[in-house]
Amino acid sequence: MMILMIVLGIVTVLLITAIMFFSSKSPSDSSMQSSYAYRVLKKLDQVLDFSNLPIFQKVEGKLKMWWFKTEYVPAEMLIRKTAHFSLYFLLAFFVTSFFHFWKKDVVISILIGIGLPNLVAVLDEYNQLYYNRGSSLNDVLIDLSGAVFGVGFFLLGLLLFSLIKRLVVLRSEKKKLSDGSTTPIRR
């Protein structure tokens, strides 16, 4: 358990470091990074042809409407905002996991799992001001939504794990009863 907590802690610190590293890039460097990501995704699309799938088009349209209030947004901008969402999704997932295994308290894990990434998001946007990049409340809200989904994903995994564990215990009890044992095992 201690090794798991150390790994979760290291991954959390690395994610925060990566976020602050990306926010410390100049506007031209940041633009080059998103342009590179766009070119890679275009090449993948040429091979896999995912951008013509109805589900992809629906998700793309919904994200543009949620994040920009219009469907007329350059692909690079959508990639940038998706990167925001994804980084904070991962950060919240790992922070929530760390505090859940450390404190064994779901409520504390949820609060810190949303609160710490949100604090990092605010500091991230503040940091960008020192590198001639604009800060945006919209980015903080996208980051927060990523954090909420990351915590939700962790909770869903925790619920599934608990249900599977319970089913295994019930199956074990049923097998023992059918083998002639008279007292079920309770956990």
N, C-alpha and C positions, 0 to 999 in steps of 0.2 A: 504494500500500500504506500509505503514511504517513497519507493522508486517512482510510482505513478504520480504522486504529488510533486516530486522533483521535476519530472518530465513536463507535467502540466504547467508548473511554475516557469520553467525555462522557455517553453513555447509561448506563454503569455508575455514574458519579457521580450522575446524576439519579435513578436507581433507588434508590441508597442514601439519597439525600436524601429521596425520597418515603417510603421505609420509615420513616426516623427521624421525618419529619413526621407520618405517621399514628400512630406510637407515642407522639407527644407530645400527642395529643388527649386531652381529658378523657373520662371514661367516658360522659357524656351526648352529647358530640360524636361519639364513636366509634359509639355506638348509633344516633345520627341518620344517620350515613353508611351503616351497614349496613341500616337501615330504608329509606333512599332506594334503595339498590341492590336491595333486595328488591322494592320497588314497581315499579322499572323492569323487573326480570326478570318480575314478574307480568304487566305490560302486554305485554311481548314474548311471554309464554306465551299470552296471550289471542289474539294475532294468529297466532303460529306453532304453537301447541299442541304444544310439544316435551315437556312434562312427562308426557304420556300414552304416549310412545314406549317400548317395552320396553327399548331400550338405555339410555335416560335413567334409567328406574326401576332397572335393574340397577346402573348406575354410582353412582347416588345411594345405593342400599342398601349397596354395597360401601364407599363412602367413609365412610358413617356408622358401619359396623362397624369399619373400620380406625382411624378417627380418634376415635370416641367409645365403641366397644364396645357400642353399642346402636343400634337403628333409630329410636328415639323421641327425635329431636332437632329442635328448631325450625329452620325453614328459614333464618332469619337467622344462626343459629350455623354452619350448613353454609356459608353464603355467606362468613362471616368467615374460616373455615378455608380455604376455596377461594381466597380472596384471598391469604392467607398463602402457600399452595402456589404460586399463580400468580406472585406477585411474586418469590419466591425461584427459581422455574423460570427466569424471565426474567433475573434477576441472574446466576445460574450460567451460563446460556447466553452472555451477553455477556462475563462475566469469562473464561470458558473460551476464547471466540473471541479476545478481546484477547490473552491470554497465548499462545495458539497462534500467532497471526500475529506476535507480538513475539519469542517465544523459539524457535519452530519445534520445540517439544518436547511431545509428546502427554502424557507422564506428568506433567510439571510443570503443564501446562494443566489436567489432571484434578484434581491435588492442590489447586491454587489455586482452581479452579473450584468445588470442594466446600468447601474450607477457608475462603475469604474470606466466602462467603455464610453459612456456619455461624457465623463470628465475628460477622457483622452481626446474625444471628438472636439470639445470646446478648446482644449489646449492646442490641438492640431490646427484648428482654424486661426487661433491667435498667433501661432508660430508662423503661419503663412504670411502674415502682415510684414514680418521682418525680411521676407524674400521677394517683396514687390508682387505678391499674389494677393488676390482678394480673399476675404473671409466671407463665408456665406452661412446664414442660418439654415437655408435649405439643405446644405451639406450636412450640418449637424443633425437635422431631422432625418435625412437619409441614413446617416450613421446610427442614429437611435433606432430606426426601424430595423436595420441590420442586427443590432444588438438584441432587440425584442425577439426577432425571429431566431437568433442564435440560442437564446435562453429557452424559447419554445421548443426548438429542436432537441436541446439537452433534456428538457422535461419529458418530451415524447419518448426519447430513448430510455430514460429512467423508468417511465411507465411500462414500456414494452419489456424491459428487463425484469421488472417486478412481476408482471403477468406471466412471463415465461418461467420464472423461478417458482411462482405459485403453482403453475400447471405441473411442473416437474415434481414438486412436493406432493401434490394431490395424486399424481400418477403413482408415485412411490408408495403412498399410503394405501391406495387401491390394490396395488400388487401385493403388498404385505398382508392385507385383509384376505385376498383371494388365496394366498398361500397357507392360510390357516392361523395366522396371528390374530389375536382377539382385540388388541388395543392399538388404535391408530396413533401415529406419531404426530404430535402438534408442534409447530414452530411459530 
